[in-house]
Amino acid sequence: MIHIYCGDGKGKTTAAVGLAVRAAGAGKKVLIYQFLKNGTSAEIAQLQKMNGVTVKSCSACKSFTFRMTEKEKNKVRAEQNNMLLEIYISMNIEKNTVIILDEFFGAYNTGMFDTDLADHIVKDAGKNIELVLTGRKPDKKFIAAADYVSEIKAVSHPFTKGIKARRGIEY
């Protein structure tokens, strides 16, 4: 089944992490791939300690895409394309597994990985895989393919008041 956590509100990754914890608690294998994130978010250390949970992030991603040079973008694209290949292979081998693609839509919408391969991953998600996609502005084709779609709406956010992201709350 395909799950989507999308919208402009805080909590898309948090919801996916909650599902990861639940699935791991039920003995399922969980693979988390973070696009456009370098693995420094506070939840990563705890997730890596959990049995059955594997987390992979993009070490080359050091900044927001709009701040990256073309050379930096190419390095991120290469690493994230390798992640996509690994995901595609895992999908075809693993059974009873949750695969979370965090910030999938951000990477997809900015061309920061091979969108054709990403399309194949979503299209080929099998019955034995729970595929979870997070991020803002999913294309209608992803919404149509999904079994679950949860939209997280920003009603209020500290950022609009000039409050910076806080470790352990926003990241």
Secondary structure, DSSP 8 states (H G I E B T S, - for coil): -EEEEESSSTTHHHHHHHHHHHHHHTT-EEEEEETT--S-STHHHHHHHSTTEEEEE-TT--S-GGG--HHHHHHHHHHHHHHHHHHHHHHHH-SSEEEEEETHHHHHHTT-S-HHHHHHHHHT--TTEEEEEEES---HHHHHH-SEEEE---S--GGGGT----TTTT-
